[in-house]
Amino acid sequence: MSGAVDLENGDGNHHLVTSDNPDHPANLIPSLCAKFWTLGWVTGTGGGCSIRDDDLVYIAPSGVQKELMKNTDIYVLALSRQMDLKNRVYLRSPPCGRPSQCTPLFLAAFTKRGAGCCIHTHSQWAVLVTLILEMQGPGRDKLFEINNIEQIKGFGRGFQKQGNLGYHDTLRIPVIENTAHEEDLTEFLEEAMDKYPDTYAVLVRRHGVYVWGDNVHKAKTMCESLDYLFQLAVDMKKLGLPWLADIPQVLPSSKR
């Protein structure tokens, strides 16, 4: 288990999670997780979400009912103070909470991709996609690929690239092996980020998916789009339809 150090003042730095603004990270994380719970993404306390606001990182706790979470349940740390991601320094810890084991994976998205939000779900569709890929044979280098589906437009072209993918583009999401402890996934998540620098998500075999974006809106949009594509991919597999198709581009007469 990773260590954690608290740097709190006398009131537990409660001001860091107190705001009337619904878009404040400490308010937004509980509302997002409540919505994700209705989608089956964070069932049984699994999954989570983290938002970065400049140097401050707000993190959903571990082991709580995600649909009942409150702003006072949120952990806060300063990204610039994290010299060792396994021995984290918190500015605020809830009195009865437990730090999320997802934290080092969230921090990887923030430090390696400059993300403003990272979402982790236990979506059944994500798990099923990894099981389908598993059936294709042994080997660690699994990759979910799909093209010529309209919803692909919900994804950015890649890190530090402008614009979104198009209908004819191929979306590629790497798959990493699961580990007994969540935080042990960090090394493999970072390897996948290095190998696929344009990806905004990483699947975890028989577990779920991590999705990140420049801000909350983009991360949520891509997470929703990805879940749509995962469900579609599972149904396509049932019908014997390929995920990759060679469909010629059709142009209007004015552009020919």
C-alpha positions in Angstrom: 0.0 0.0 0.0 1.3 3.4 -0.9 2.1 5.9 1.8 0.4 9.3 2.1 1.2 12.5 4.0 -1.3 15.2 4.9 -0.4 18.9 4.9 -3.5 20.4 6.5 -4.2 23.4 8.5 -6.4 23.4 11.6 -9.7 23.1 9.7 -8.5 20.3 7.5 -8.2 22.7 4.5 -12.0 22.5 4.2 -12.0 25.7 2.1 -10.4 23.7 -0.8 -13.6 21.8 -1.3 -16.2 24.5 -0.3 -17.8 26.5 -3.1 -21.3 27.5 -4.3 -20.1 27.0 -7.9 -21.5 23.7 -9.3 -18.5 23.6 -11.7 -16.0 23.7 -8.8 -14.1 20.3 -9.0 -15.2 19.3 -5.5 -18.9 19.7 -6.5 -18.4 18.5 -10.1 -16.8 15.1 -9.1 -19.8 14.0 -7.0 -22.3 15.1 -9.6 -20.4 13.3 -12.4 -20.0 10.1 -10.3 -23.7 10.1 -9.5 -24.4 10.3 -13.3 -21.8 7.6 -14.0 -23.5 5.4 -11.4 -26.8 5.5 -13.4 -24.8 4.3 -16.4 -23.3 1.3 -14.5 -19.8 2.8 -14.8 -19.1 3.0 -11.0 -21.1 0.3 -9.5 -20.2 -1.1 -6.1 -17.8 1.7 -5.2 -15.6 0.9 -8.3 -14.3 3.4 -10.7 -13.6 7.0 -10.1 -12.8 10.5 -11.4 -10.2 13.2 -10.9 -10.1 16.8 -12.0 -7.0 19.0 -12.3 -7.4 22.7 -11.7 -4.1 24.2 -12.5 -1.8 22.7 -9.9 -4.5 21.4 -7.6 -5.8 17.9 -8.2 -9.2 16.8 -6.8 -9.8 13.0 -6.5 -12.8 10.9 -5.6 -12.1 8.6 -2.6 -11.9 4.9 -2.6 -14.5 2.6 -1.1 -17.5 5.0 -1.1 -20.8 4.7 -2.8 -20.1 6.9 -5.8 -23.8 8.0 -6.2 -23.8 9.3 -2.6 -20.5 11.1 -2.6 -20.3 14.7 -1.2 -17.8 17.5 -1.7 -16.4 16.8 1.8 -15.4 13.3 0.6 -12.9 14.7 -1.9 -9.1 14.5 -1.6 -6.9 17.4 -2.8 -3.2 17.4 -3.6 -0.8 19.8 -5.3 0.7 18.3 -8.4 4.0 20.2 -8.0 4.6 18.7 -4.6 4.5 15.0 -5.7 8.1 14.0 -5.7 7.2 10.3 -5.4 3.8 9.2 -6.8 3.7 6.2 -4.5 4.2 8.4 -1.4 1.8 11.2 -2.1 1.4 14.5 -0.2 -2.2 15.6 0.3 -3.3 19.1 1.0 -6.6 17.7 2.2 -7.9 14.3 3.3 -11.5 13.6 4.5 -11.5 12.4 8.1 -13.1 9.0 7.3 -11.8 8.5 3.7 -9.3 6.3 2.0 -7.1 7.5 -0.8 -8.0 6.1 -4.2 -5.6 3.5 -5.6 -6.4 5.1 -9.0 -4.5 8.2 -8.0 -1.2 7.4 -9.6 -3.0 6.6 -12.8 -4.9 9.8 -12.8 -1.6 11.6 -12.1 0.0 9.9 -15.1 -2.7 11.4 -17.3 -2.1 14.9 -15.8 1.7 14.8 -16.0 2.3 12.9 -19.3 -0.7 14.4 -21.2 -1.5 17.6 -19.5 -5.0 16.4 -19.0 -7.6 18.3 -17.0 -9.8 15.4 -16.2 -9.4 11.6 -16.0 -12.3 9.1 -15.6 -12.1 5.5 -14.7 -15.1 3.2 -15.3 -15.9 -0.4 -14.8 -18.2 -0.4 -17.8 -19.4 -3.9 -18.7 -19.0 -3.0 -22.4 -15.4 -2.1 -21.9 -14.8 -5.4 -20.1 -16.6 -7.4 -22.8 -14.5 -5.8 -25.5 -11.3 -7.0 -23.7 -12.8 -10.5 -23.4 -13.5 -10.5 -27.2 -9.9 -9.4 -27.9 -8.7 -12.1 -25.4 -10.4 -14.8 -27.5 -8.4 -13.8 -30.5 -5.3 -15.5 -29.1 -2.5 -15.1 -26.5 -0.3 -12.1 -26.3 -0.1 -8.8 -24.4 -0.2 -6.4 -27.2 -4.0 -6.2 -27.7 -5.6 -3.3 -29.5 -9.2 -2.3 -30.0 -9.7 -0.8 -33.4 -12.8 0.5 -35.1 -13.5 2.8 -38.1 -16.2 4.2 -40.3 -18.6 4.8 -37.4 -20.0 8.3 -36.9 -19.4 8.4 -33.1 -15.6 8.3 -33.7 -15.9 12.0 -34.4 -16.1 12.4 -30.6 -12.4 11.8 -30.2 -9.5 14.2 -30.6 -6.8 13.5 -33.1 -4.2 13.1 -30.4 -1.9 14.7 -27.9 -1.1 18.3 -29.0 -2.9 17.8 -32.3 -5.8 20.0 -33.5 -9.2 18.8 -34.4 -11.1 15.5 -34.0 -11.0 12.2 -35.8 -13.3 11.8 -38.8 -15.8 9.2 -39.9 -13.3 7.3 -42.0 -10.5 7.4 -39.4 -9.5 4.4 -37.3 -9.8 4.8 -33.5 -7.2 2.7 -31.6 -7.4 2.0 -27.9 -4.6 -0.2 -26.4 -5.3 -2.9 -23.8 -3.1 -3.5 -20.8 -3.1 -6.5 -18.4 -4.9 -6.2 -15.1 -3.0 -6.4 -11.8 -4.1 -7.5 -8.3 -3.7 -3.9 -7.0 -4.9 -0.9 -9.0 -1.9 1.3 -8.5 0.3 -1.4 -9.9 -1.3 -0.6 -13.3 0.5 2.7 -13.5 3.7 1.4 -15.2 1.7 -0.4 -17.9 -0.6 2.6 -18.4 2.4 4.8 -19.0 3.9 2.3 -21.4 0.7 2.3 -23.4 0.7 6.1 -23.5 4.3 6.1 -24.8 3.5 3.4 -27.4 0.2 5.0 -28.5 0.8 8.8 -28.0 -2.4 9.8 -29.7 -4.7 7.7 -27.5 -7.0 9.3 -25.0 -7.9 6.0 -23.3 -6.5 2.7 -22.2 -8.5 -0.5 -21.6 -7.7 -2.7 -18.7 -8.3 -6.4 -19.4 -11.3 -7.8 -17.5 -11.5 -4.6 -15.5 -12.5 -1.4 -17.3 -11.1 1.7 -19.0 -9.3 4.9 -18.2 -10.2 8.0 -20.3 -8.7 11.5 -20.1 -9.1 14.8 -21.8 -7.9 18.4 -21.8 -10.9 19.3 -19.6 -14.0 17.8 -18.0 -16.2 18.4 -21.0 -13.8 16.6 -23.4 -13.0 13.7 -21.1 -16.8 13.1 -20.5 -17.5 13.4 -24.2 -14.9 10.9 -25.1 -15.9 8.5 -22.3 -19.5 8.5 -23.4 -18.5 8.1 -27.1 -16.2 5.2 -26.2 -18.9 3.4 -24.2 -21.2 3.8 -27.2 -18.6 2.3 -29.4 -17.8 -0.6 -27.0 -21.5 -1.5 -26.9 -21.8 -1.2 -30.6 -18.6 -3.4 -31.1 -20.0 -6.1 -28.9 -23.3 -6.2 -30.8 -21.4 -6.1 -34.1 -19.4 -9.2 -33.0 -22.7 -11.0 -32.2 -23.8 -10.3 -35.8 -20.5 -11.4 -37.3 -19.7 -7.8 -38.5 -16.1 -6.6 -38.6 -15.0 -3.6 -36.6 -12.8 -2.5 -39.5 -14.4 -1.9 -42.9 -13.0 -0.6 -46.2 -15.6 2.0 -47.1 -14.7 4.5 -49.9 -15.1 8.2 -49.2 -18.2 9.8 -50.9 -17.9 13.4 -51.9 -20.6 15.8 -53.0 -20.4 16.9 -56.6 -19.1 20.4 -55.6 -16.0 18.8 -54.0 -15.2 16.3 -56.7 
